[in-house]
Amino acid sequence: MKVKSIYGIAVMLLSAACLPALSPANHNSTGVALASSATPSLAAAASDTATVSTTPLKASASATQATPGNVSTITPLASSAAISTHIYLPSVTQTPPVINQAIVADHTVIARFASIPQTAINSATSLKTLFMHQSTGGYIDNDGLKCLAGLHGDPAYFPAECVTYANNRTSGAGLWYDNSSFNWKAWDTPMADAIAKTDQFVDVVHAQAGTYQVIGMKYCYTDGWNQNENVKQNYYINKMLALESQYPGKVFIWSTSATWAEPGNACNNLFNSCQNIYEFNQQVRAYAKAHNKPLYDIADIESHDQNGNPCTVNGYEGMCAAWYDSGGGHPNKAGAIRLAKGFWWLMARLGGWNGNY
């Protein structure tokens, strides 16, 4: 059997493992060489006036149609390359804050989530946000964010914490976290392909940027098969930098990839997905921290237990047993709530909160 065929079968299997959970049930309510770039100024919103060209920034046809057999043909986008112009949509009225320090939502912020002041929660709630995801994100949204938003009050299906938020929302007393301005959008074309997902994200941003102030995306754990190509080309980093340059009035959330808990052959035989994901995550962490990018460190939250101890799979960061459900990489309710808390902490910081309690 040819290598290309093996890869194709593997990707189909990974896709099948990831796709069924796109809509989880809702029960009633560092040593890697990186491209250099100056951090875009976020001091004021873009004027959003029409420019000369209407062509969005896109990869070559080979990049858009990347498969395991032809990823080496993808043309990398150098960070110094000229950025194509685009007609911006009308921007929302609120201007995002200037980010002059690294803001990292990792496992260390979960214990401090309950101390976020109400004023910071209110500011975060007002931010029009787009965040693209696949199956893991569906769990974060449906089981995590909706729990914090007080939409899961049935104690037969959800933890007591969710019931408390639901009671608070109903009574109008106590905390609950209104996420009605957060659009957690599933990929238009679900797939297990980091390169193609990045290109799809770019297209979505070009089409919808005018509606949002904060924009981000995450990879699924099944996308690890070609994260090595992602790393070698700085593909995600360069695409994010290009978008930041084109939309200087927006805040872009940088994210690490979701991890595996029960990898099976994915981290042993056909390709080392655990290693690929880890190397990508290390690359993104290093770049984001060095260049003051807001980082949603999903992998770090997943790979540390309640006491802050690291969890590994085949020697690489992996989802702790306490946080995952059956299927290999999907979080259970406790894991989804942790990830949702990390996202809310990040949003509170992006809303202007200085992080002091």
C-alpha positions in Angstrom: 0.0 0.0 0.0 1.3 3.4 -0.9 2.0 5.9 1.9 -0.4 8.4 0.4 -3.2 5.8 0.6 -2.4 5.0 4.2 -2.5 8.7 5.1 -5.8 9.1 3.3 -7.4 6.2 5.2 -6.0 7.6 8.5 -7.4 11.0 7.9 -10.8 9.6 7.0 -10.8 7.7 10.3 -9.7 10.7 12.2 -12.4 12.8 10.6 -15.0 10.2 11.5 -13.9 10.2 15.1 -14.2 13.9 15.3 -17.3 14.8 13.3 -20.1 13.1 15.2 -19.7 15.4 18.2 -20.1 18.6 16.3 -23.4 19.2 18.1 -23.3 17.7 21.6 -26.6 17.0 23.2 -28.2 20.0 24.9 -30.2 18.7 27.8 -32.6 21.4 28.6 -31.1 24.1 29.1 10.1 26.7 21.8 13.2 26.5 20.3 11.5 26.7 16.9 12.7 29.3 14.4 9.8 31.7 13.8 8.9 34.4 11.3 9.5 37.9 12.7 6.8 40.6 12.6 6.0 43.8 14.4 2.9 43.6 16.6 0.1 45.4 14.8 -1.2 48.5 16.6 -4.7 48.1 18.1 -5.0 51.6 19.4 -7.9 52.5 17.1 -10.4 50.8 14.9 -9.6 50.6 11.2 -11.2 53.2 8.9 -12.6 50.3 6.9 -12.8 52.2 3.7 -12.7 50.5 0.3 -9.3 49.6 -1.1 -8.1 48.9 -4.6 -8.5 45.2 -4.8 -11.4 43.0 -3.8 -9.4 39.7 -3.8 -9.1 38.2 -0.3 -5.8 36.8 0.8 -5.8 33.1 -0.2 -3.3 30.3 -0.5 -2.5 28.7 -3.8 -4.8 26.0 -5.2 -2.5 23.3 -3.9 -2.7 24.7 -0.4 -6.4 25.0 -0.4 -6.8 21.4 -1.6 -4.1 20.0 0.6 -4.1 16.3 1.3 -1.6 14.1 3.1 0.0 13.2 -0.2 0.7 16.8 -1.4 1.2 19.0 1.6 4.8 19.5 0.6 3.6 21.5 -2.4 2.0 24.2 -0.3 3.5 27.6 -0.8 4.3 29.2 2.5 3.3 32.8 3.1 6.4 34.7 4.3 5.7 37.2 7.1 7.4 39.9 5.0 5.2 39.2 2.0 3.0 42.0 0.7 -0.5 41.7 2.1 -3.3 41.8 -0.5 -6.0 44.4 0.0 -9.6 43.7 0.7 -12.9 45.6 1.0 -13.6 45.7 4.7 -17.2 45.4 5.9 -18.5 48.1 8.3 -16.9 47.7 11.6 -18.6 47.5 15.0 -18.5 50.6 17.1 -16.5 49.6 20.1 -12.7 49.8 19.7 -10.7 46.9 21.1 -8.0 47.6 23.7 -4.3 48.1 23.1 -2.5 44.9 24.0 1.0 45.7 25.2 1.7 42.5 27.1 1.3 38.8 26.7 -2.1 37.7 27.8 -2.1 33.9 28.3 -5.2 31.9 29.4 -3.6 28.6 30.5 -4.3 26.2 33.4 -3.1 28.6 36.0 -6.1 31.0 35.4 -8.8 28.4 36.1 -8.5 28.6 39.9 -8.8 32.4 39.6 -11.9 32.4 37.4 -14.3 33.0 40.2 -12.5 36.1 41.2 -13.0 38.0 38.0 -14.9 41.2 38.9 -18.4 41.8 37.7 -17.2 44.9 35.8 -14.8 42.8 33.8 -17.5 40.2 33.1 -19.8 43.0 31.8 -17.0 44.4 29.6 -16.3 41.0 28.1 -20.0 40.3 27.5 -20.1 43.4 25.3 -17.4 42.2 22.9 -18.7 40.9 19.6 -16.7 37.7 19.2 -16.2 35.0 16.5 -14.4 31.8 17.4 -14.2 28.9 14.9 -14.0 25.3 16.0 -14.8 21.7 15.4 -16.0 18.9 17.7 -14.0 19.8 20.9 -15.2 23.4 20.5 -18.8 22.1 20.4 -18.3 20.6 23.8 -16.7 23.8 25.1 -19.6 25.8 23.8 -22.6 23.5 24.6 -21.4 22.0 27.9 -19.0 24.7 29.1 -20.0 28.2 28.0 -23.7 27.4 28.2 -23.2 26.1 31.7 -21.6 29.4 32.8 -24.3 31.3 31.0 -27.0 29.6 33.2 -28.5 27.6 30.4 -28.0 24.2 32.0 -30.2 23.9 35.1 -31.1 20.2 35.0 -29.2 18.5 37.8 -29.7 15.1 36.2 -27.3 16.0 33.4 -25.1 18.9 34.6 -22.9 19.6 37.7 -24.3 21.5 40.6 -22.2 24.5 39.5 -24.3 24.7 36.3 -27.5 24.6 38.3 -26.3 27.4 40.5 -25.6 29.6 37.4 -29.0 28.7 36.0 -30.7 29.7 39.3 -28.7 32.9 39.4 -29.8 33.8 35.8 -33.5 33.0 36.6 -33.5 35.0 39.9 -31.4 37.9 38.7 -29.2 37.5 41.7 -25.6 36.2 41.7 -23.2 35.6 38.9 -23.8 34.1 35.5 -21.8 34.7 32.3 -23.8 36.0 29.3 -22.2 34.7 26.2 -24.8 35.9 23.7 -22.2 38.1 22.0 -19.9 35.1 21.4 -20.4 33.2 18.2 -18.7 29.9 18.4 -19.0 28.9 14.8 -18.3 25.3 13.6 -16.3 25.0 10.4 -18.4 25.4 7.3 -16.5 22.3 5.8 -15.5 20.1 8.7 -12.2 18.2 8.1 -9.1 16.9 9.8 -6.7 19.2 8.0 -4.9 22.0 9.7 -3.7 23.7 6.5 -7.1 23.7 4.8 -8.9 24.8 8.0 -6.5 27.8 8.2 -7.4 28.8 4.7 -11.1 28.4 5.4 -10.7 30.6 8.5 -9.0 33.3 6.4 -12.0 33.3 4.0 -14.5 33.5 6.9 -12.6 36.5 8.4 -12.7 38.3 5.1 -16.4 37.7 4.8 -17.4 38.5 8.4 -14.7 40.6 10.1 -16.9 43.7 10.0 -19.4 42.1 12.4 -16.9 41.3 15.1 -14.3 42.9 17.4 -12.5 39.7 18.6 -11.8 36.8 16.2 -10.1 33.4 16.7 -10.0 29.7 15.9 -8.8 26.4 17.2 -7.7 23.1 15.7 -9.3 19.7 16.5 -7.1 17.0 18.0 -7.5 15.1 14.7 -5.7 17.9 12.8 -2.4 16.6 14.1 -1.6 14.5 11.1 -0.2 17.5 9.1 0.7 19.9 11.9 4.4 19.1 11.1 3.8 20.9 7.7 2.1 23.7 9.7 5.2 24.1 11.9 7.7 23.9 9.1 6.0 26.6 7.1 4.9 28.8 10.1 1.6 28.5 8.3 -0.8 29.4 11.0 1.5 32.1 12.3 1.9 33.8 9.0 -1.8 33.6 8.2 -2.6 35.2 11.5 -0.1 37.9 11.0 -1.5 38.7 7.6 -5.0 39.0 9.0 -3.8 41.3 11.8 -2.2 43.5 9.2 -5.4 43.6 7.1 -7.7 44.2 10.0 -5.7 46.4 12.5 -8.9 47.3 14.4 -9.6 43.7 15.4 -8.2 41.6 18.2 -7.2 38.1 17.0 -7.1 35.3 19.6 -4.2 32.8 19.1 -4.8 29.3 20.2 -3.0 26.0 20.8 -4.5 22.8 19.5 -6.7 20.4 21.4 -4.9 17.3 22.5 -5.4 13.5 22.6 -6.3 11.4 25.6 -6.5 7.9 24.0 -4.4 8.2 20.9 -4.1 4.6 19.9 -2.3 4.2 16.6 -2.4 8.0 15.9 0.7 8.5 18.1 2.6 5.3 17.3 2.3 4.0 13.7 1.2 6.0 10.7 2.3 9.4 12.1 3.1 10.8 15.5 0.1 13.1 16.0 0.9 13.7 19.6 4.4 15.0 18.7 3.1 17.1 15.8 0.5 18.8 18.0 3.0 19.4 20.8 5.5 21.0 18.4 2.8 23.2 16.9 1.7 24.2 20.4 5.2 25.0 21.5 5.7 27.1 18.4 2.5 29.1 18.9 3.2 29.6 22.6 6.7 30.9 22.0 5.6 33.3 19.3 2.4 34.6 21.1 4.3 35.3 24.3 7.2 37.0 22.5 4.9 39.2 20.4 2.1 40.0 22.9 -0.6 37.9 21.2 -3.7 37.0 23.3 -3.2 33.2 23.7 -6.0 30.7 24.5 -3.8 27.8 25.6 -6.3 25.0 25.2 -3.7 22.3 25.3 -2.2 23.6 28.6 -5.6 23.6 30.2 -6.4 20.1 29.0 -3.0 18.7 30.0 -3.0 19.8 33.7 -5.1 18.2 36.5 -6.9 20.0 39.3 -3.7 20.4 41.2 -1.7 21.7 38.3 0.2 18.5 37.6 1.0 17.8 33.9 -0.6 14.9 32.1 1.2 13.2 29.1 0.4 10.8 26.3 3.4 8.9 24.9 5.6 11.5 26.5 3.8 14.5 25.1 1.2 16.8 26.6 -2.2 15.1 26.5 -5.6 15.5 28.0 -5.9 14.4 31.7 -8.1 11.5 32.4 -10.3 13.6 34.6 -11.2 16.0 31.7 -12.1 13.7 28.8 -15.0 11.7 27.6 -15.0 8.5 25.4 -13.7 9.0 21.9 -10.1 10.0 22.4 -10.0 13.7 22.7 -13.4 15.2 23.5 -13.8 16.8 26.9 -16.3 15.7 29.4 -18.5 18.2 31.2 -15.9 19.0 33.8 -13.2 19.5 31.1 -15.5 21.6 28.9 -16.3 23.9 31.9 -12.6 24.3 32.6 -12.0 25.3 29.0 -14.9 27.7 29.0 -13.5 29.3 32.2 -10.2 29.8 30.5 -11.9 31.4 27.5 -13.9 33.8 29.8 -10.8 34.8 31.7 -9.2 35.7 28.3 -12.2 37.6 27.2 -12.3 39.6 30.5 -8.7 40.6 29.8 -9.5 41.6 26.2 -12.4 43.7 27.6 -9.8 45.9 29.3 -9.4 44.2 32.7 -5.8 44.3 34.0 -6.0 40.9 35.7 -5.8 42.2 39.2 -8.2 40.7 41.7 
